[in-house]
Each structure stands twice: as structure tokens, then as C-alpha cells.
Amino acid sequence: MPLLVMKFGGTSVADLDRIKNAALKVQREVERGYDVIVIVSAMSGKTNELVGWVEATSPLFDAREYDAVVASGENVTAGLMALTLQEMGVPARSWQGWQVPIHTTSQHSAARLVDIPRDNIDQKFAEGMRVAVVAGFQGITVDNRITTLGRGGSDTTAVAFAAAFGAERCDIYTDVDGVYTTDPRITSKARKLDKIAFEEMLELASLGAKVLQTRSVELALRYKVRLRVLSSFEDTDENSGTLVCDEDEIMESKVVNGVAYSREEAKITLVTVEDRPGISAAIFAPLADAGVNVDMIVQNISERNYEDHPGAVTDMTFSCPVNQVARARKAMEEAKAAGHIAYDELVVDTEVAKVSVVGIGMRSHAGVAARMFKALADENINIKVISTSEIKISVLIDRKYMELAVQALHDAFELEQS
């Protein structure tokens, strides 16, 4: 039989009523002739509760035991979903990560998937099981320890199962009814997209859109797994939600398909750095070692007096999440003290936001940057840093103008129109 993967997030299985609502959606797909693999998250709020218990018990916890405790939330949901389906007359069985088994690396609380053998689940399908309910977010190491994949890991689990089992599609059920051109909370003109290309969704996810976890989209792109994002709380059909698919499935894309934003950004500038070969590596290697997620990078001619600095000097500016500023500052101060780099001053601006426009149509259309910059200029919004890729343009601006910038760009590219 054709196979479908269905994933239900925490809000979709928050209580027994919602689990039953999700089970009805699974039953409908079984009645349509599918065998189904259901991936479930922990019930809403349960993971936070479990993490709190671990931290209260052992502030300097053993990561292996952390995973053993935190993974239990998904196990409960999987069992309850299987029981609900059985009560509805659907042959279903729950599976924990070690029972599949889902093989992962040994990096506890942030493991990566290695392999998902099909044999055990395939055998049960052959014996008459119609639904395998699998606990998401977890796996098992080579030495049989439970691991977890990090926040949002159930999305990654779902896409990985769809790839491993050659599923026709992977449906991600959540609390929104699809992917929008931008956050509907910022502009009422935001429009739900019927289709979006993998590359566009990956950019939007990495730039701050919360609909899908970035790792899951990367995996879908690599294995060409068709994803559909749709609501758990609405009646749906085959045309509901947003399909994330290969570019070839989209007749003709708009130049820009979405506006994304990230509110909690910071801009850091090293003033009067030596302008010499290897200086970039000397700066960004310590930042990487410190776990600082550097995004936008700009190198400028320094404004400081050249007479005070024999040889060429430059200013190096980069952005990072605002909660990583302390780590970045420490890494730079230690690199300076060790003599690896020299600079006059480290300037931090924690009141910035990143706003981006994304669209595969940029590849074949000129003038997108000019149109974006004019829209911001018309609102008197100053651009601090610019970063571009083949299908994305991002700018760093004062945070107080973020919502205005999103609205202006949404209007400038007429994203409310299909």
C-alpha cells in the first residue's frame, strides 16, 4: 500500500481530546488506502516540565540521564495515540526509538540521525498493522543509550522516516494552517502560500520563520521529501495547507515569496583590526569554538586615523543572536589577550533586528535589492548591514523599526496578491 507520514506537534496532542482529533485524521488516511507512520511530539508543555525536573534534581546533570528523562514525554504520547486508534478499530502499534531502532550519534541532547532500518516496521505492516505510531525526537546510540535530537527534533524524525520508507508525502500538523508570506500577527495582508520551494522554506526557517525546524527542511531538500504543513484544528483535504516541494513542481514563482524577521539580533564591531591575510580566520575560529552563531559579516575601511596605526587596518562587523553576545565578547577578549588579534575597541549594539526577503525568482530578476532598499528608505529606515545570497537579501536595522519594515516590504513586493 502507499505510505504516508503524519507528524503531530505538541499543541496537536496537548490532551486526550486533541489526541482523539489527531487520531481521526489518521483514520481518514487509512480509509483512503494508506499505511501510515505517525510521528508524535510530547504533549504541550510536558518537555519543559521534564527538563525542569532534571535541572531541579541535578543542576550539573549527566546528559545521558537527561535524555532518558526528557524522551519519556514522546513515549507517553505514542502509547496514548496507539490506544486511541485501537479503540477506533484501526490496527496500530506504538514504537519507541530503540524499538525501531532509530540509530543516532552519541551527542546527547543534540544527536543527529544516522540510520533508520525498515525491517521491524515493514514486518508489522505485512502482518496487518496499518499505523505505526513512533515517538519523535529520540533515538539510540551504538551502546544502546537513549538520545534526543534537540528542540524541534520530531520534525526531523518525521522527514527522516518519510525518506527511509519512500513515503508519498510527509504531513506536518501544527497550530497554523500553512506557510504565510510573513507573520500574520504583523500584517493582516499576509497570505497563505499553496506551494513553496524547498530552498525558499529553508531560507525562511533559518531566518526566523517558526513553522518548520531548519534541520527538517534540510533533510527534505536532500532527499526530495514532499512536505505539507497544515492545521490540526481545521477540517482538511488534499488541497489544504502549504506544500513544500521541489522547484520543478511550481509553475512560476514570484520574485519574492516571503518576508522573514529575527528580532533578537546583535551587531558587534571590532574597530581597527589589522588588515592582513588570516585575520578573518583569527577572529571567527575562536567565535566558532565558543559556539557563537555568526550570521552577517561585513569588513569596512576603518574610520580611525591611519597615522595611529602603521599598516592597513579595517573594521570587522558581524551579527549574532543577542543571547550569545557575552560569549562572543569573551572569545574576542581572550583572542586579543593571547596575541592572536588586535583591535582598539569592541562595540556592541543589542537593539537591532534582521529583516529578509526570500524568493527563488530572484535568480532571474534584476532590481530586487533596489526595490527593497527604496521601500525601507521611503519609511526612513536606515540599513546597518546588508547580506545577500542567490535567493535572499537580509538587512540589519534598528529593532524599533522591525514591524514597519516587514509591512513596507510586504507591500512593496505585493505579496498579498497570488
Salt bridges, closest charged atoms under 4 A:
GLU29 OE2 - ARG32 NH1 3.16
ASP35 OD1 - ARG130 NE 2.87
GLU49 OE1 - LYS46 NZ 2.63
ASP62 OD2 - ARG64 NH2 2.96
GLU65 OE2 - ARG145 NH2 3.25
ASP67 OD2 - HIS108 ND1 2.94
ASP115 OD2 - HIS103 ND1 3.82
ASP122 OD2 - ARG118 NE 2.96
GLU127 OE1 - LYS124 NZ 3.39
ASP155 OD1 - LYS7 NZ 2.89
ASP171 OD1 - ARG169 NE 2.64
ASP171 OD2 - ARG228 NH2 2.89
ASP183 OD2 - ARG185 NH2 2.78
ASP194 OD1 - LYS192 NZ 4.00
ASP246 OD1 - LYS224 NZ 2.97
GLU247 OE1 - ARG363 NH1 2.65
GLU249 OE2 - ARG226 NE 3.02
GLU274 OE2 - ARG276 NE 3.48
ASP295 OD2 - LYS354 NZ 2.44
GLU334 OE2 - LYS330 NZ 3.55
ASP344 OD2 - ARG304 NH1 3.73
ASP344 OD2 - HIS309 NE2 2.97
GLU345 OE1 - ARG304 NH2 2.78
ASP349 OD2 - LYS384 NZ 3.76
GLU351 OE1 - ARG399 NH1 3.59
ASP378 OD2 - LYS374 NZ 2.97
GLU390 OE1 - ARG363 NE 3.53
ASP398 OD1 - LYS384 NZ 3.27
GLU403 OE2 - ARG263 NH2 3.97
ASP411 OD1 - LYS189 NZ 3.24
